[in-house]
Amino acid sequence: MSDHKHQDENMHEHTHVDENGNVYSHVHVHSDGIHHHDHGHIHSADHTKAVLNRMSRIIGHMEATKRMVEDGRDCSEVLIQLSAISSAINSVSKVILKEHLTTCIVDAVKHDDIDSIEELNKAIDKFIK
């Protein structure tokens, strides 16, 4: 997941969280100096709220499963809960991917923003591995 910030009109910073939960940021730099998107990454408030609600439920489910382990619950029960969490994560990932394709990537294609398409390809490679 990433967050996009414009430090000024010429700088476009991305903040990402990797598969281990590490947060890192970077600014796109090209041969002409600094890269910025001509389009914005705009998502509806309803979409964002729905995604955040799903993530909150996943976090709650994960915390409950962690308590199961702490309480010494049967491994089979824990594995079933982890499977459900994994399914929920895949589901919210699909929601985010579909929204990204129908908004950000469509806009990137319209504006010949090859970098955004390359970023999506890298994210898909990491997601699918």
HELIX and SHEET records of a PDB file:
HELIX    1   1 ALA A   45  GLU A   70  1                                  26    
HELIX    2   2 CYS A   75  HIS A  100  1                                  26    
HELIX    3   3 LEU A  101  ILE A  105  3                                   5    
HELIX    4   4 VAL A  106  LYS A  110  1                                   5    
HELIX    5   5 ILE A  114  ILE A  128  1                                  15    
SHEET    1   A 3 SER A   2  ASP A   8  0                                        
SHEET    2   A 3 MET A  11  VAL A  17 -1                                        
SHEET    3   A 3 VAL A  23  VAL A  27 -1                                        
SHEET    1   B 2 VAL A  29  HIS A  30  0                                        
SHEET    2   B 2 GLY A  33  ILE A  34 -1                                        
END                                                                             
